[in-house]
Amino acid sequence: MIPFVDLKSQYAAIKHEVDAAIQGVLESCQFTLGSEVAAFEREFAAYCRSKHGIGVNSGTSALHLALLAAGVRAGDEVITVPFTFVATVAAIDYTGAKPVFVDIDPRTFTMNPEALESAITARTKAIIPVHLYGQPADMDPILEIARARGLIVIEDACQAHGAEYKGRRAGSLGDIGCFSFYPGKNLGAYGEGGMVVTDNDEYARMIRMLRDWGAEKKSQHVFKGYNYRMEGIQGSVLRVKLRHLEAWTAARRRAAARYDRLLAGSGVPTPEAMPYARHVYHIYAIRTARRQKLQEALQARDIQTGIHYPIPVHLLPAYADLGYRAGQFPHSERAAAEVLSLPMFAELTAEQCETVSCVVKGLAAESSACAGGTLKAAKER
Ligand SMILES: Cc1ncc(COP(=O)(O)O)c(C=O)c1O
């Protein structure tokens, strides 16, 4: 069996360190926030090359608080992409603001800066580019437009721990960066977790208060806040794992390069890493017009895959109230219909990559023989 993500072998490799860290929290009884969370905040902020890190209980909470700190309120508009995990849009909705979509660049699956300008209105307050799959969005043109229009840029870096754009770390590119430590992420907690990073002292102060009931000191509630605190055990586990992140990222990049080599010439479009990016391959998504067939062929050989994401957010029933229709964001819609995520984790072996690639290539060859048109279309894209 080749799993999509292999958390068990990761745990086996770091069991001693993780067990000792959790034991430390059990003994200190610092179960929410506390010294382990504070240390992890400092260490992860430094890793992102940001001044402040504020630990929270999920990536969704990180986005929600970043938006509130940026002053986003009901009646405002926030621009993002529809080809993302639903949480990006949910966080905007929590503030009462309206999510406004722009399409993606089909080569990178991230925000197309050229589509941005026409989506800006007098109500626009912020922009959330999503560094989908672990590759940063093309940030310079996005930041240039935002600066010219006085808009705040909040990075959804929930899939991009350690990713880089022109040598700068994801999370530190815009005004505020948001991370998720959901267990399957490149840096994953043993439960839920998230972090906001920023260089801005005032945003950091507000987010720190908002995550803990809006209180500056115990019982001094300055704002209407939330219970979004990070747990001590998660902070301790994440500190251990952060020490391994660079090695894990290097291993992911080697596995991605191996897939690239094995699938080259098969006619199956593989992910395009842009020259400006250090892609950290949270997801390795190929494109195929015969997705269901390929997924079934892989499943028949006990190879797990995923689809991130099958329905773009503007077409989800939950967000029908936004009033979008099919056909409005063709690149997002096409990506949603064609992407297939192959197994990707740091411990993935060369042999496992070969087994997966063999099945993918086998079906591609079969389809070129019996459905050449489909493959030709994929190649031309
Ligand atoms: C792009 C993106 N945004 C936001 C989130 C939300 O993070 P969480 O699940 O930690 O709330 C995720 C994580 O799944 C994500 O992948």
The ligand as an SDF file (V2000), in Angstrom:
LIG
                    3D

 16 16  0  0  0  0  0  0  0  0999 V2000
   -5.1010   26.9280    1.6290 C   0  0  0  0  0  0  0  0  0  0  0  0
   -5.6260   26.6830    3.0090 C   0  0  0  0  0  0  0  0  0  0  0  0
   -6.1900   27.6960    3.6830 N   0  0  0  0  0  0  0  0  0  0  0  0
   -6.6570   27.5430    4.9390 C   0  0  0  0  0  0  0  0  0  0  0  0
   -6.6000   26.3350    5.5830 C   0  0  0  0  0  0  0  0  0  0  0  0
   -7.2110   26.1990    6.9370 C   0  0  0  0  0  0  0  0  0  0  0  0
   -6.3710   25.6660    7.9040 O   0  0  0  0  0  0  0  0  0  0  0  0
   -6.9690   24.8160    9.1180 P   0  0  0  0  0  0  0  0  0  0  0  0
   -7.4750   23.5240    8.5670 O   0  0  0  0  0  0  0  0  0  0  0  0
   -5.7880   24.6470   10.0260 O   0  0  0  0  0  0  0  0  0  0  0  0
   -8.0470   25.6250    9.7310 O   0  0  0  0  0  0  0  0  0  0  0  0
   -6.0030   25.2470    4.9300 C   0  0  0  0  0  0  0  0  0  0  0  0
   -5.8460   23.9480    5.5990 C   0  0  0  0  0  0  0  0  0  0  0  0
   -6.4420   22.9780    5.4040 O   0  0  0  0  0  0  0  0  0  0  0  0
   -5.5290   25.4230    3.6070 C   0  0  0  0  0  0  0  0  0  0  0  0
   -4.9790   24.3980    2.9350 O   0  0  0  0  0  0  0  0  0  0  0  0
  1  2  1  0
  2  3  1  0
  2 15  2  0
  3  4  2  0
  4  5  1  0
  5  6  1  0
  5 12  2  0
  6  7  1  0
  7  8  1  0
  8  9  2  0
  8 10  1  0
  8 11  1  0
 12 13  1  0
 12 15  1  0
 13 14  2  0
 15 16  1  0
M  END
$$$$
